[in-house]
Amino acid sequence: MFHNPLSARQSADGATVTAVENARNPLVKTGVDYWLSLCGQRRFPARDKLALRGMATFLPCTVIAGVVDDGADYEYRYVGEAQRQAFGTYFKGMRVTQIEAALPELGAILRSAYEQVRSTGASFLVRGRVDHEPARSQCRYHETAFLPLGASDAAVDHLLIVGVQVPTPFWELPDEKLKNFANQITAPTAPA
């Protein structure tokens, strides 16, 4: 296997960047495990290897972005419902350049993360405070896996992003409490 040997490190904004195998959130971990299962002996799987059936559990937490013109831009091809709610907008079909024009700071963060995956072909995981949320937000923390996809190991042509946003950090919870937390956030809510 050719996966990122990234060791945990703290970024300037306090977020932790680490290997995807260190995912703690059950939904993110399931997405990472699925991606790893598709890799086989390759560095990363092809986009056409993704199947809705295999992604059903974590699909709401998923974004798929296509690489445009060797990284000049990125286009959102799929946006899961949890991601749409987390960002407060449906951005399928939008490009990062549009986000950069409207929200330069968020656009810069997204471009930097996407370019890191595209240019290196390496996956990574980030967890920490959510940068784009207002102080009154219910979801102040995130764990997000950035996973490359490509028809060959020579070039990344899509990104698979699996992430969750939560009100409190969960990564230091003991495993039993983490399982209870996962059950709470994945349980269907009663209609209002």
Secondary structure, 3 states (H helix, E strand, C coil): CCCCCCCCEECCCCCEEECHHHCCCHHHHHHHHHHHHHHCCCCCCCHHHCCHHHHCCCHHHEEEEEEEHHHCEEEEEEECHHHHHHHCCCCCCCEHHHHHHHCHHHHHHHHHHHHHHHHHCCCEEEEEECCCCCCCCCCCEEEEEEEEECCECCECCEEEEEEEEECCCCCCCCHHHHHHHHHHHHCCCCCC
